[in-house]
């Protein structure tokens, strides 16, 4: 089962107790996170990207 990209991100941030307001644009998307938690959100996204790279690498 495939889950949407924004759903994966929103779920991961919610697991850390952070609400997110995703807004999809024509050329790119935006994630609005609570003020003061920007760095925490970026760390979470970097962790998610790393996990995805490792998963893709193991499938090769």
CHARMM internal coordinates of N, CA and C (Angstrom, degrees):
IC EDIT
DIST 1 N 1 CA 1.4502
DIST 1 CA 1 C 1.5263
ANGL 1 N 1 CA 1 C 109.21
DIST 1 C 2 N 1.2976
ANGL 1 CA 1 C 2 N 117.01
DIHE 1 N 1 CA 1 C 2 N 131.32
DIST 2 N 2 CA 1.4520
ANGL 1 C 2 N 2 CA 121.58
DIHE 1 CA 1 C 2 N 2 CA 178.46
DIST 2 CA 2 C 1.5212
ANGL 2 N 2 CA 2 C 110.04
DIHE 1 C 2 N 2 CA 2 C -97.98
DIST 2 C 3 N 1.3068
ANGL 2 CA 2 C 3 N 114.89
DIHE 2 N 2 CA 2 C 3 N 140.43
DIST 3 N 3 CA 1.4591
ANGL 2 C 3 N 3 CA 121.17
DIHE 2 CA 2 C 3 N 3 CA 178.31
DIST 3 CA 3 C 1.5151
ANGL 3 N 3 CA 3 C 107.24
DIHE 2 C 3 N 3 CA 3 C -116.63
DIST 3 C 4 N 1.3124
ANGL 3 CA 3 C 4 N 117.28
DIHE 3 N 3 CA 3 C 4 N 145.38
DIST 4 N 4 CA 1.4548
ANGL 3 C 4 N 4 CA 121.53
DIHE 3 CA 3 C 4 N 4 CA -179.41
DIST 4 CA 4 C 1.5201
ANGL 4 N 4 CA 4 C 112.53
DIHE 3 C 4 N 4 CA 4 C -63.24
DIST 4 C 5 N 1.3193
ANGL 4 CA 4 C 5 N 114.75
DIHE 4 N 4 CA 4 C 5 N 148.58
DIST 5 N 5 CA 1.4630
ANGL 4 C 5 N 5 CA 122.44
DIHE 4 CA 4 C 5 N 5 CA -178.32
DIST 5 CA 5 C 1.5232
ANGL 5 N 5 CA 5 C 111.78
DIHE 4 C 5 N 5 CA 5 C -56.41
DIST 5 C 6 N 1.3223
ANGL 5 CA 5 C 6 N 116.99
DIHE 5 N 5 CA 5 C 6 N -47.82
DIST 6 N 6 CA 1.4597
ANGL 5 C 6 N 6 CA 120.37
DIHE 5 CA 5 C 6 N 6 CA -179.29
DIST 6 CA 6 C 1.5230
ANGL 6 N 6 CA 6 C 111.14
DIHE 5 C 6 N 6 CA 6 C -65.20
DIST 6 C 7 N 1.3306
ANGL 6 CA 6 C 7 N 117.43
DIHE 6 N 6 CA 6 C 7 N -34.70
DIST 7 N 7 CA 1.4675
ANGL 6 C 7 N 7 CA 120.69
DIHE 6 CA 6 C 7 N 7 CA 178.82
DIST 7 CA 7 C 1.5234
ANGL 7 N 7 CA 7 C 110.45
DIHE 6 C 7 N 7 CA 7 C -65.30
DIST 7 C 8 N 1.3180
ANGL 7 CA 7 C 8 N 117.13
DIHE 7 N 7 CA 7 C 8 N -39.47
DIST 8 N 8 CA 1.4662
ANGL 7 C 8 N 8 CA 121.13
DIHE 7 CA 7 C 8 N 8 CA 178.56
DIST 8 CA 8 C 1.5308
ANGL 8 N 8 CA 8 C 109.67
DIHE 7 C 8 N 8 CA 8 C -63.29
DIST 8 C 9 N 1.3189
ANGL 8 CA 8 C 9 N 116.77
DIHE 8 N 8 CA 8 C 9 N -46.15
DIST 9 N 9 CA 1.4631
ANGL 8 C 9 N 9 CA 121.06
DIHE 8 CA 8 C 9 N 9 CA -179.70
DIST 9 CA 9 C 1.5239
ANGL 9 N 9 CA 9 C 111.03
DIHE 8 C 9 N 9 CA 9 C -64.00
DIST 9 C 10 N 1.3153
ANGL 9 CA 9 C 10 N 116.90
DIHE 9 N 9 CA 9 C 10 N -48.37
DIST 10 N 10 CA 1.4641
ANGL 9 C 10 N 10 CA 120.83
DIHE 9 CA 9 C 10 N 10 CA -178.71
DIST 10 CA 10 C 1.5296
ANGL 10 N 10 CA 10 C 110.95
DIHE 9 C 10 N 10 CA 10 C -61.17
DIST 10 C 11 N 1.3319
ANGL 10 CA 10 C 11 N 116.90
DIHE 10 N 10 CA 10 C 11 N -39.25
DIST 11 N 11 CA 1.4574
ANGL 10 C 11 N 11 CA 121.04
DIHE 10 CA 10 C 11 N 11 CA 178.72
DIST 11 CA 11 C 1.5156
ANGL 11 N 11 CA 11 C 110.79
DIHE 10 C 11 N 11 CA 11 C -65.42
DIST 11 C 12 N 1.3190
ANGL 11 CA 11 C 12 N 116.63
DIHE 11 N 11 CA 11 C 12 N -44.61
DIST 12 N 12 CA 1.4693
ANGL 11 C 12 N 12 CA 120.56
DIHE 11 CA 11 C 12 N 12 CA -179.23
DIST 12 CA 12 C 1.5300
ANGL 12 N 12 CA 12 C 110.95
DIHE 11 C 12 N 12 CA 12 C -62.15
DIST 12 C 13 N 1.3336
ANGL 12 CA 12 C 13 N 116.86
DIHE 12 N 12 CA 12 C 13 N -43.05
DIST 13 N 13 CA 1.4616
ANGL 12 C 13 N 13 CA 120.08
DIHE 12 CA 12 C 13 N 13 CA 178.90
DIST 13 CA 13 C 1.5304
ANGL 13 N 13 CA 13 C 110.92
DIHE 12 C 13 N 13 CA 13 C -68.47
DIST 13 C 14 N 1.3255
ANGL 13 CA 13 C 14 N 116.94
DIHE 13 N 13 CA 13 C 14 N -36.41
DIST 14 N 14 CA 1.4646
ANGL 13 C 14 N 14 CA 120.71
DIHE 13 CA 13 C 14 N 14 CA 177.94
DIST 14 CA 14 C 1.5241
ANGL 14 N 14 CA 14 C 111.06
DIHE 13 C 14 N 14 CA 14 C -63.91
DIST 14 C 15 N 1.3324
ANGL 14 CA 14 C 15 N 116.80
DIHE 14 N 14 CA 14 C 15 N -35.29
DIST 15 N 15 CA 1.4641
ANGL 14 C 15 N 15 CA 121.03
DIHE 14 CA 14 C 15 N 15 CA 177.39
DIST 15 CA 15 C 1.5281
ANGL 15 N 15 CA 15 C 111.02
DIHE 14 C 15 N 15 CA 15 C -61.60
DIST 15 C 16 N 1.3084
ANGL 15 CA 15 C 16 N 116.68
DIHE 15 N 15 CA 15 C 16 N -24.60
DIST 16 N 16 CA 1.4678
ANGL 15 C 16 N 16 CA 121.72
DIHE 15 CA 15 C 16 N 16 CA 177.91
DIST 16 CA 16 C 1.5259
ANGL 16 N 16 CA 16 C 111.15
DIHE 15 C 16 N 16 CA 16 C -95.87
DIST 16 C 17 N 1.3422
ANGL 16 CA 16 C 17 N 115.94
DIHE 16 N 16 CA 16 C 17 N 10.93
DIST 17 N 17 CA 1.4566
ANGL 16 C 17 N 17 CA 120.26
DIHE 16 CA 16 C 17 N 17 CA 177.68
DIST 17 CA 17 C 1.5111
ANGL 17 N 17 CA 17 C 114.03
DIHE 16 C 17 N 17 CA 17 C 74.74
DIST 17 C 18 N 1.3192
ANGL 17 CA 17 C 18 N 116.14
DIHE 17 N 17 CA 17 C 18 N 26.04
DIST 18 N 18 CA 1.4622
ANGL 17 C 18 N 18 CA 121.18
DIHE 17 CA 17 C 18 N 18 CA -177.34
DIST 18 CA 18 C 1.5275
ANGL 18 N 18 CA 18 C 110.06
DIHE 17 C 18 N 18 CA 18 C -118.08
DIST 18 C 19 N 1.3147
ANGL 18 CA 18 C 19 N 115.72
DIHE 18 N 18 CA 18 C 19 N 121.80
DIST 19 N 19 CA 1.4559
ANGL 18 C 19 N 19 CA 119.54
DIHE 18 CA 18 C 19 N 19 CA 173.95
DIST 19 CA 19 C 1.5196
ANGL 19 N 19 CA 19 C 109.62
DIHE 18 C 19 N 19 CA 19 C -77.32
DIST 19 C 20 N 1.3045
ANGL 19 CA 19 C 20 N 116.72
DIHE 19 N 19 CA 19 C 20 N 153.58
DIST 20 N 20 CA 1.4610
ANGL 19 C 20 N 20 CA 121.23
DIHE 19 CA 19 C 20 N 20 CA 179.45
DIST 20 CA 20 C 1.5227
ANGL 20 N 20 CA 20 C 108.63
DIHE 19 C 20 N 20 CA 20 C -142.20
DIST 20 C 21 N 1.3010
ANGL 20 CA 20 C 21 N 115.62
DIHE 20 N 20 CA 20 C 21 N 143.42
DIST 21 N 21 CA 1.4503
ANGL 20 C 21 N 21 CA 121.28
DIHE 20 CA 20 C 21 N 21 CA 177.08
DIST 21 CA 21 C 1.5245
ANGL 21 N 21 CA 21 C 107.28
DIHE 20 C 21 N 21 CA 21 C -115.38
DIST 21 C 22 N 1.3314
ANGL 21 CA 21 C 22 N 117.87
DIHE 21 N 21 CA 21 C 22 N 97.12
DIST 22 N 22 CA 1.4673
ANGL 21 C 22 N 22 CA 120.10
DIHE 21 CA 21 C 22 N 22 CA -179.81
DIST 22 CA 22 C 1.5256
ANGL 22 N 22 CA 22 C 110.49
DIHE 21 C 22 N 22 CA 22 C -82.40
DIST 22 C 23 N 1.3214
ANGL 22 CA 22 C 23 N 115.41
DIHE 22 N 22 CA 22 C 23 N 137.26
DIST 23 N 23 CA 1.4563
ANGL 22 C 23 N 23 CA 122.21
DIHE 22 CA 22 C 23 N 23 CA 177.60
DIST 23 CA 23 C 1.5244
ANGL 23 N 23 CA 23 C 107.18
DIHE 22 C 23 N 23 CA 23 C -129.77
DIST 23 C 24 N 1.3191
ANGL 23 CA 23 C 24 N 116.37
DIHE 23 N 23 CA 23 C 24 N 120.03
DIST 24 N 24 CA 1.4608
ANGL 23 C 24 N 24 CA 120.88
DIHE 23 CA 23 C 24 N 24 CA -179.87
DIST 24 CA 24 C 1.5154
ANGL 24 N 24 CA 24 C 110.41
DIHE 23 C 24 N 24 CA 24 C -91.67
DIST 24 C 25 N 1.3251
ANGL 24 CA 24 C 25 N 114.26
DIHE 24 N 24 CA 24 C 25 N 130.71
DIST 25 N 25 CA 1.4568
ANGL 24 C 25 N 25 CA 120.61
DIHE 24 CA 24 C 25 N 25 CA 177.52
DIST 25 CA 25 C 1.5155
ANGL 25 N 25 CA 25 C 110.31
DIHE 24 C 25 N 25 CA 25 C -111.08
DIST 25 C 26 N 1.3156
ANGL 25 CA 25 C 26 N 115.92
DIHE 25 N 25 CA 25 C 26 N 177.94
DIST 26 N 26 CA 1.4623
ANGL 25 C 26 N 26 CA 120.58
DIHE 25 CA 25 C 26 N 26 CA -178.44
DIST 26 CA 26 C 1.5291
ANGL 26 N 26 CA 26 C 111.20
DIHE 25 C 26 N 26 CA 26 C -69.11
DIST 26 C 27 N 1.3338
ANGL 26 CA 26 C 27 N 117.15
DIHE 26 N 26 CA 26 C 27 N -45.58
DIST 27 N 27 CA 1.4554
ANGL 26 C 27 N 27 CA 121.27
DIHE 26 CA 26 C 27 N 27 CA -177.66
DIST 27 CA 27 C 1.5264
ANGL 27 N 27 CA 27 C 113.94
DIHE 26 C 27 N 27 CA 27 C -97.97
DIST 27 C 28 N 1.3244
ANGL 27 CA 27 C 28 N 118.10
DIHE 27 N 27 CA 27 C 28 N -24.50
DIST 28 N 28 CA 1.4550
ANGL 27 C 28 N 28 CA 121.45
DIHE 27 CA 27 C 28 N 28 CA -179.74
DIST 28 CA 28 C 1.5236
ANGL 28 N 28 CA 28 C 109.68
DIHE 27 C 28 N 28 CA 28 C -161.19
DIST 28 C 29 N 1.3194
ANGL 28 CA 28 C 29 N 115.02
DIHE 28 N 28 CA 28 C 29 N 167.59
DIST 29 N 29 CA 1.4602
ANGL 28 C 29 N 29 CA 121.29
DIHE 28 CA 28 C 29 N 29 CA -178.63
DIST 29 CA 29 C 1.5321
ANGL 29 N 29 CA 29 C 109.97
DIHE 28 C 29 N 29 CA 29 C -108.21
DIST 29 C 30 N 1.3127
ANGL 29 CA 29 C 30 N 115.83
DIHE 29 N 29 CA 29 C 30 N 160.96
DIST 30 N 30 CA 1.4590
ANGL 29 C 30 N 30 CA 122.16
DIHE 29 CA 29 C 30 N 30 CA 178.56
DIST 30 CA 30 C 1.5213
ANGL 30 N 30 CA 30 C 108.59
DIHE 29 C 30 N 30 CA 30 C -125.75
DIST 30 C 31 N 1.3194
ANGL 30 CA 30 C 31 N 115.73
DIHE 30 N 30 CA 30 C 31 N 145.50
DIST 31 N 31 CA 1.4594
ANGL 30 C 31 N 31 CA 121.66
DIHE 30 CA 30 C 31 N 31 CA 173.82
DIST 31 CA 31 C 1.5192
ANGL 31 N 31 CA 31 C 107.44
DIHE 30 C 31 N 31 CA 31 C -122.44
DIST 31 C 32 N 1.3071
ANGL 31 CA 31 C 32 N 116.42
DIHE 31 N 31 CA 31 C 32 N 116.03
DIST 32 N 32 CA 1.4584
ANGL 31 C 32 N 32 CA 120.88
DIHE 31 CA 31 C 32 N 32 CA 176.61
DIST 32 CA 32 C 1.5198
ANGL 32 N 32 CA 32 C 107.62
DIHE 31 C 32 N 32 CA 32 C -95.96
DIST 32 C 33 N 1.3269
ANGL 32 CA 32 C 33 N 116.19
DIHE 32 N 32 CA 32 C 33 N 119.53
DIST 33 N 33 CA 1.4545
ANGL 32 C 33 N 33 CA 122.69
DIHE 32 CA 32 C 33 N 33 CA -179.39
DIST 33 CA 33 C 1.5236
ANGL 33 N 33 CA 33 C 108.54
DIHE 32 C 33 N 33 CA 33 C -117.28
DIST 33 C 34 N 1.3249
ANGL 33 CA 33 C 34 N 117.97
DIHE 33 N 33 CA 33 C 34 N 163.50
DIST 34 N 34 CA 1.4654
ANGL 33 C 34 N 34 CA 120.24
DIHE 33 CA 33 C 34 N 34 CA -179.18
DIST 34 CA 34 C 1.5339
ANGL 34 N 34 CA 34 C 112.20
DIHE 33 C 34 N 34 CA 34 C -58.37
DIST 34 C 35 N 1.3043
ANGL 34 CA 34 C 35 N 115.84
DIHE 34 N 34 CA 34 C 35 N 141.08
DIST 35 N 35 CA 1.4590
ANGL 34 C 35 N 35 CA 121.73
DIHE 34 CA 34 C 35 N 35 CA 177.99
DIST 35 CA 35 C 1.5244
ANGL 35 N 35 CA 35 C 108.93
DIHE 34 C 35 N 35 CA 35 C -58.05
DIST 35 C 36 N 1.3111
ANGL 35 CA 35 C 36 N 115.58
DIHE 35 N 35 CA 35 C 36 N 134.53
DIST 36 N 36 CA 1.4520
ANGL 35 C 36 N 36 CA 121.18
DIHE 35 CA 35 C 36 N 36 CA 179.80
DIST 36 CA 36 C 1.5174
ANGL 36 N 36 CA 36 C 114.38
DIHE 35 C 36 N 36 CA 36 C 91.95
DIST 36 C 37 N 1.3341
ANGL 36 CA 36 C 37 N 116.76
DIHE 36 N 36 CA 36 C 37 N -7.70
DIST 37 N 37 CA 1.4723
ANGL 36 C 37 N 37 CA 119.93
DIHE 36 CA 36 C 37 N 37 CA -179.35
DIST 37 CA 37 C 1.5234
ANGL 37 N 37 CA 37 C 111.34
DIHE 36 C 37 N 37 CA 37 C -115.21
DIST 37 C 38 N 1.3364
ANGL 37 CA 37 C 38 N 115.77
DIHE 37 N 37 CA 37 C 38 N 18.01
DIST 38 N 38 CA 1.4593
ANGL 37 C 38 N 38 CA 120.51
DIHE 37 CA 37 C 38 N 38 CA -177.59
DIST 38 CA 38 C 1.5263
ANGL 38 N 38 CA 38 C 112.10
DIHE 37 C 38 N 38 CA 38 C -61.24
DIST 38 C 39 N 1.3339
ANGL 38 CA 38 C 39 N 116.07
DIHE 38 N 38 CA 38 C 39 N -46.30
DIST 39 N 39 CA 1.4676
ANGL 38 C 39 N 39 CA 119.89
DIHE 38 CA 38 C 39 N 39 CA -178.81
DIST 39 CA 39 C 1.5231
ANGL 39 N 39 CA 39 C 110.94
DIHE 38 C 39 N 39 CA 39 C -63.18
DIST 39 C 40 N 1.3079
ANGL 39 CA 39 C 40 N 116.55
DIHE 39 N 39 CA 39 C 40 N -41.64
DIST 40 N 40 CA 1.4623
ANGL 39 C 40 N 40 CA 121.16
DIHE 39 CA 39 C 40 N 40 CA 178.38
DIST 40 CA 40 C 1.5338
ANGL 40 N 40 CA 40 C 110.29
DIHE 39 C 40 N 40 CA 40 C -61.61
DIST 40 C 41 N 1.3239
ANGL 40 CA 40 C 41 N 116.58
DIHE 40 N 40 CA 40 C 41 N -41.12
DIST 41 N 41 CA 1.4704
ANGL 40 C 41 N 41 CA 120.78
DIHE 40 CA 40 C 41 N 41 CA 178.47
DIST 41 CA 41 C 1.5235
ANGL 41 N 41 CA 41 C 110.44
DIHE 40 C 41 N 41 CA 41 C -64.05
DIST 41 C 42 N 1.3227
ANGL 41 CA 41 C 42 N 116.76
DIHE 41 N 41 CA 41 C 42 N -42.76
DIST 42 N 42 CA 1.4665
ANGL 41 C 42 N 42 CA 120.01
DIHE 41 CA 41 C 42 N 42 CA 179.58
DIST 42 CA 42 C 1.5239
ANGL 42 N 42 CA 42 C 111.36
DIHE 41 C 42 N 42 CA 42 C -64.61
DIST 42 C 43 N 1.3216
ANGL 42 CA 42 C 43 N 117.30
DIHE 42 N 42 CA 42 C 43 N -40.68
DIST 43 N 43 CA 1.4623
ANGL 42 C 43 N 43 CA 120.46
DIHE 42 CA 42 C 43 N 43 CA 177.39
DIST 43 CA 43 C 1.5224
ANGL 43 N 43 CA 43 C 110.42
DIHE 42 C 43 N 43 CA 43 C -61.12
DIST 43 C 44 N 1.3101
ANGL 43 CA 43 C 44 N 116.17
DIHE 43 N 43 CA 43 C 44 N -41.25
DIST 44 N 44 CA 1.4650
ANGL 43 C 44 N 44 CA 121.15
DIHE 43 CA 43 C 44 N 44 CA 178.86
DIST 44 CA 44 C 1.5276
ANGL 44 N 44 CA 44 C 110.84
DIHE 43 C 44 N 44 CA 44 C -63.74
DIST 44 C 45 N 1.3278
ANGL 44 CA 44 C 45 N 116.89
DIHE 44 N 44 CA 44 C 45 N -42.87
DIST 45 N 45 CA 1.4653
ANGL 44 C 45 N 45 CA 120.98
DIHE 44 CA 44 C 45 N 45 CA 179.37
DIST 45 CA 45 C 1.5256
ANGL 45 N 45 CA 45 C 111.23
DIHE 44 C 45 N 45 CA 45 C -66.80
DIST 45 C 46 N 1.3237
ANGL 45 CA 45 C 46 N 116.87
DIHE 45 N 45 CA 45 C 46 N -38.86
DIST 46 N 46 CA 1.4633
ANGL 45 C 46 N 46 CA 120.24
DIHE 45 CA 45 C 46 N 46 CA 177.74
DIST 46 CA 46 C 1.5315
ANGL 46 N 46 CA 46 C 110.70
DIHE 45 C 46 N 46 CA 46 C -64.79
DIST 46 C 47 N 1.3216
ANGL 46 CA 46 C 47 N 116.54
DIHE 46 N 46 CA 46 C 47 N -39.25
DIST 47 N 47 CA 1.4663
ANGL 46 C 47 N 47 CA 121.81
DIHE 46 CA 46 C 47 N 47 CA 176.95
DIST 47 CA 47 C 1.5338
ANGL 47 N 47 CA 47 C 110.33
DIHE 46 C 47 N 47 CA 47 C -63.06
DIST 47 C 48 N 1.3147
ANGL 47 CA 47 C 48 N 116.60
DIHE 47 N 47 CA 47 C 48 N -43.68
DIST 48 N 48 CA 1.4612
ANGL 47 C 48 N 48 CA 121.57
DIHE 47 CA 47 C 48 N 48 CA 178.47
DIST 48 CA 48 C 1.5322
ANGL 48 N 48 CA 48 C 110.92
DIHE 47 C 48 N 48 CA 48 C -62.70
DIST 48 C 49 N 1.3275
ANGL 48 CA 48 C 49 N 116.79
DIHE 48 N 48 CA 48 C 49 N -42.24
DIST 49 N 49 CA 1.4665
ANGL 48 C 49 N 49 CA 120.83
DIHE 48 CA 48 C 49 N 49 CA 178.63
DIST 49 CA 49 C 1.5226
ANGL 49 N 49 CA 49 C 110.68
DIHE 48 C 49 N 49 CA 49 C -63.61
DIST 49 C 50 N 1.3317
ANGL 49 CA 49 C 50 N 116.88
DIHE 49 N 49 CA 49 C 50 N -41.94
DIST 50 N 50 CA 1.4642
ANGL 49 C 50 N 50 CA 121.08
DIHE 49 CA 49 C 50 N 50 CA 179.01
DIST 50 CA 50 C 1.5274
ANGL 50 N 50 CA 50 C 110.43
DIHE 49 C 50 N 50 CA 50 C -62.05
DIST 50 C 51 N 1.3228
ANGL 50 CA 50 C 51 N 116.73
DIHE 50 N 50 CA 50 C 51 N -44.76
DIST 51 N 51 CA 1.4601
ANGL 50 C 51 N 51 CA 120.61
DIHE 50 CA 50 C 51 N 51 CA 178.25
DIST 51 CA 51 C 1.5216
ANGL 51 N 51 CA 51 C 111.14
DIHE 50 C 51 N 51 CA 51 C -60.27
DIST 51 C 52 N 1.3229
ANGL 51 CA 51 C 52 N 116.49
DIHE 51 N 51 CA 51 C 52 N -40.94
DIST 52 N 52 CA 1.4620
ANGL 51 C 52 N 52 CA 120.97
DIHE 51 CA 51 C 52 N 52 CA 179.96
DIST 52 CA 52 C 1.5333
ANGL 52 N 52 CA 52 C 110.65
DIHE 51 C 52 N 52 CA 52 C -65.48
DIST 52 C 53 N 1.3289
ANGL 52 CA 52 C 53 N 117.13
DIHE 52 N 52 CA 52 C 53 N -42.43
DIST 53 N 53 CA 1.4724
ANGL 52 C 53 N 53 CA 119.73
DIHE 52 CA 52 C 53 N 53 CA 178.35
DIST 53 CA 53 C 1.5271
ANGL 53 N 53 CA 53 C 110.30
DIHE 52 C 53 N 53 CA 53 C -61.04
DIST 53 C 54 N 1.3358
ANGL 53 CA 53 C 54 N 116.67
DIHE 53 N 53 CA 53 C 54 N -43.24
DIST 54 N 54 CA 1.4630
ANGL 53 C 54 N 54 CA 120.27
DIHE 53 CA 53 C 54 N 54 CA -179.93
DIST 54 CA 54 C 1.5201
ANGL 54 N 54 CA 54 C 111.51
DIHE 53 C 54 N 54 CA 54 C -64.60
DIST 54 C 55 N 1.3197
ANGL 54 CA 54 C 55 N 116.68
DIHE 54 N 54 CA 54 C 55 N -39.62
DIST 55 N 55 CA 1.4640
ANGL 54 C 55 N 55 CA 121.09
DIHE 54 CA 54 C 55 N 55 CA 178.09
DIST 55 CA 55 C 1.5223
ANGL 55 N 55 CA 55 C 110.58
DIHE 54 C 55 N 55 CA 55 C -64.12
DIST 55 C 56 N 1.3286
ANGL 55 CA 55 C 56 N 116.19
DIHE 55 N 55 CA 55 C 56 N -45.25
DIST 56 N 56 CA 1.4648
ANGL 55 C 56 N 56 CA 119.85
DIHE 55 CA 55 C 56 N 56 CA -179.29
DIST 56 CA 56 C 1.5320
ANGL 56 N 56 CA 56 C 110.91
DIHE 55 C 56 N 56 CA 56 C -65.82
DIST 56 C 57 N 1.3170
ANGL 56 CA 56 C 57 N 116.29
DIHE 56 N 56 CA 56 C 57 N -38.15
DIST 57 N 57 CA 1.4670
ANGL 56 C 57 N 57 CA 120.76
DIHE 56 CA 56 C 57 N 57 CA -179.93
DIST 57 CA 57 C 1.5252
ANGL 57 N 57 CA 57 C 110.65
DIHE 56 C 57 N 57 CA 57 C -65.14
DIST 57 C 58 N 1.3345
ANGL 57 CA 57 C 58 N 117.29
DIHE 57 N 57 CA 57 C 58 N -38.41
DIST 58 N 58 CA 1.4577
ANGL 57 C 58 N 58 CA 120.38
DIHE 57 CA 57 C 58 N 58 CA -179.15
DIST 58 CA 58 C 1.5295
ANGL 58 N 58 CA 58 C 111.98
DIHE 57 C 58 N 58 CA 58 C -71.27
DIST 58 C 59 N 1.3171
ANGL 58 CA 58 C 59 N 117.67
DIHE 58 N 58 CA 58 C 59 N -19.17
DIST 59 N 59 CA 1.4566
ANGL 58 C 59 N 59 CA 121.32
DIHE 58 CA 58 C 59 N 59 CA 179.45
DIST 59 CA 59 C 1.5194
ANGL 59 N 59 CA 59 C 112.44
DIHE 58 C 59 N 59 CA 59 C -85.15
DIST 59 C 60 N 1.3342
ANGL 59 CA 59 C 60 N 117.25
DIHE 59 N 59 CA 59 C 60 N -11.00
DIST 60 N 60 CA 1.4807
ANGL 59 C 60 N 60 CA 120.64
DIHE 59 CA 59 C 60 N 60 CA -178.94
DIST 60 CA 60 C 1.5010
ANGL 60 N 60 CA 60 C 112.25
DIHE 59 C 60 N 60 CA 60 C -72.88
END
COOR INIT
IC SEED 1 N 1 CA 1 C
IC BUILD
